[in-house]
Amino acid sequence: MATGVTKVPIPRRGVDYRGKVVLAPMVRSGELPSRLLALKYGADLVWGPETVDRSMIGTTRRVNDSAGTIEWTRPPSHGQKEKPEDARESVIYKMHPAREGEKLIFQMGTCDPDRAVACARLVAADVRGIDVNAGCPKPFSTTGGMGAALLRTPDKLCAILEALVQNITPEFEIGISVKIRILETAAETEALVRRLCATGITGLTVHCRTTPMRPREKAIRDQLRMIADVCREAGVACLMNGDVETRDEGLRLAAEYGADGAMIAVAAEKNSSCFRSEEDGGLAPWRDVVADYVKISMEVENKFGNTKFVLANMVPGKQMVHGPITQCKSYTDVCERLELDHLLEKARAADMAVGLGEFATAAKKKDKKANVAALAAGGNMAQARKVKKDENKSAGKPSHPAETARPPEACQSAVAASSA
Ligand SMILES: Cc1cc2nc3c(=O)[nH]c(=O)nc-3n(C[C@H](O)[C@H](O)[C@H](O)COP(=O)(O)O)c2cc1C
């Protein structure tokens, strides 16, 4: 190994990715309670789900005292001319300063340096790092020039990273990082990684799959040592990602390939205790992890549809309770189904906070039904379908094509097909 290598300095409020096993960014599966669960079981850092710069710009930062969270919200787009009086703001991003503030990395989807800076500025004081997603292969990301499209436009990707390094790091004293996939040949990947490392970033994560590869295809690790070497030479921390199942395996693989740490997605989606080392007890039974998850979700007043979606990945498909969970209408229902009697009181409080079950206002339910019926009666079937789709979404039913396409038993990798 080269001697006298200097590391890119980690800014005062930033975090060094070296020696860490971290939770991957995951749309829907990486919302606040999932991140807190991962931290509870020993994740060293957590990435938030990719949030597109345009959706953050224009949001208002609010403190939610009852849940102890900070939320970036915007007025809901109802698709109809007059929004209901009791319409709640849409929450675009949510974090818990006390429970994850020191460990949270904000990941953004972007294809423009100015917008990236504007977006980062909104959250930089509340998080410990900003990460740019340059790996998402799905058309909704790549057609806009974001995600994996950035791997083919390295000038643009470097300009984004440089703009963040120059504007965000000095002001907020946090580091900038990037998450990429491997390219077809080692030579192409090497050229890209060298350029990225010269932008001033403090960290780089490599998902060891090429852009066309599907999540079920085995990760390819034959470029990893080279990538880790290039990063080390430049003083940039390198995290490996792809088919890492546990903390112990992540640390072993990182050492084997010369990487600095590892990132876990799908294994953590299923059972977050994968972050616990064998020495500390290893994998916990799914029932214990589910109970922890439900409790945390209620504490942070998580969107109920998201809680059910995540539970569908955590409760093994063969369990009798798997199906009924998706039918639940409130946290109380969920606790009853899962026989979490000790959480029933908390469940009632959560239902009251988020307006579920007996606390769902009759007016709200009526409004929703009336909206769909009125739109359909007026011939606006497209709009009616959209409202219905939004309802399904908030009930945890899949709306993304990649999700609807999957067979029910493949819940585990729910959005994996759309993953970066
Ligand atoms: C449900 C889901 C959502 C994901 N969303 C994102 C995302 O927002 N940003 C990102 O960079 N990668 C995303 N990914 C990809 C993962 O971060 C990770 O790179 C990939 O799943 C490979 O890791 P694994 O083999 O440990 O699952 C997602 C993956 C899954 C399964």
The ligand as an SDF file (V2000), in Angstrom:
LIG
                    3D

 31 33  0  0  0  0  0  0  0  0999 V2000
  -36.7950   -1.1270   -1.5950 C   0  0  0  0  0  0  0  0  0  0  0  0
  -35.5180   -0.5660   -2.1320 C   0  0  0  0  0  0  0  0  0  0  0  0
  -35.4190    0.7950   -2.3770 C   0  0  0  0  0  0  0  0  0  0  0  0
  -34.2050    1.3350   -2.8080 C   0  0  0  0  0  0  0  0  0  0  0  0
  -34.0890    2.6940   -2.9590 N   0  0  0  0  0  0  0  0  0  0  0  0
  -32.8600    3.2320   -3.2200 C   0  0  0  0  0  0  0  0  0  0  0  0
  -32.6350    4.6330   -3.1440 C   0  0  0  0  0  0  0  0  0  0  0  0
  -33.5180    5.4170   -2.7960 O   0  0  0  0  0  0  0  0  0  0  0  0
  -31.3990    5.1060   -3.4510 N   0  0  0  0  0  0  0  0  0  0  0  0
  -30.3570    4.2680   -3.7960 C   0  0  0  0  0  0  0  0  0  0  0  0
  -29.2450    4.7500   -4.0510 O   0  0  0  0  0  0  0  0  0  0  0  0
  -30.5490    2.9450   -3.8410 N   0  0  0  0  0  0  0  0  0  0  0  0
  -31.7420    2.4070   -3.5310 C   0  0  0  0  0  0  0  0  0  0  0  0
  -31.9050    1.0500   -3.4960 N   0  0  0  0  0  0  0  0  0  0  0  0
  -30.7490    0.1870   -3.7700 C   0  0  0  0  0  0  0  0  0  0  0  0
  -30.0290   -0.1960   -2.4780 C   0  0  0  0  0  0  0  0  0  0  0  0
  -29.5900    0.9460   -1.8000 O   0  0  0  0  0  0  0  0  0  0  0  0
  -28.8400   -1.1340   -2.7610 C   0  0  0  0  0  0  0  0  0  0  0  0
  -27.9040   -0.4650   -3.5600 O   0  0  0  0  0  0  0  0  0  0  0  0
  -29.2520   -2.4220   -3.4720 C   0  0  0  0  0  0  0  0  0  0  0  0
  -30.4440   -2.9590   -2.9600 O   0  0  0  0  0  0  0  0  0  0  0  0
  -28.1410   -3.4620   -3.3570 C   0  0  0  0  0  0  0  0  0  0  0  0
  -27.8950   -3.7820   -2.0100 O   0  0  0  0  0  0  0  0  0  0  0  0
  -28.3710   -5.1900   -1.3830 P   0  0  0  0  0  0  0  0  0  0  0  0
  -27.7850   -6.2490   -2.2380 O   0  0  0  0  0  0  0  0  0  0  0  0
  -27.8450   -5.1750    0.0220 O   0  0  0  0  0  0  0  0  0  0  0  0
  -29.8550   -5.2050   -1.4440 O   0  0  0  0  0  0  0  0  0  0  0  0
  -33.0990    0.4820   -3.0730 C   0  0  0  0  0  0  0  0  0  0  0  0
  -33.2420   -0.8820   -2.8520 C   0  0  0  0  0  0  0  0  0  0  0  0
  -34.4240   -1.4140   -2.3860 C   0  0  0  0  0  0  0  0  0  0  0  0
  -34.5190   -2.8840   -2.1340 C   0  0  0  0  0  0  0  0  0  0  0  0
  1  2  1  0
  2  3  1  0
  2 30  2  0
  3  4  2  0
  4  5  1  0
  4 28  1  0
  5  6  2  0
  6  7  1  0
  6 13  1  0
  7  8  2  0
  7  9  1  0
  9 10  1  0
 10 11  2  0
 10 12  1  0
 12 13  2  0
 13 14  1  0
 14 15  1  0
 14 28  1  0
 15 16  1  0
 16 17  1  0
 16 18  1  0
 18 19  1  0
 18 20  1  0
 20 21  1  0
 20 22  1  0
 22 23  1  0
 23 24  1  0
 24 25  2  0
 24 26  1  0
 24 27  1  0
 28 29  2  0
 29 30  1  0
 30 31  1  0
M  END
$$$$
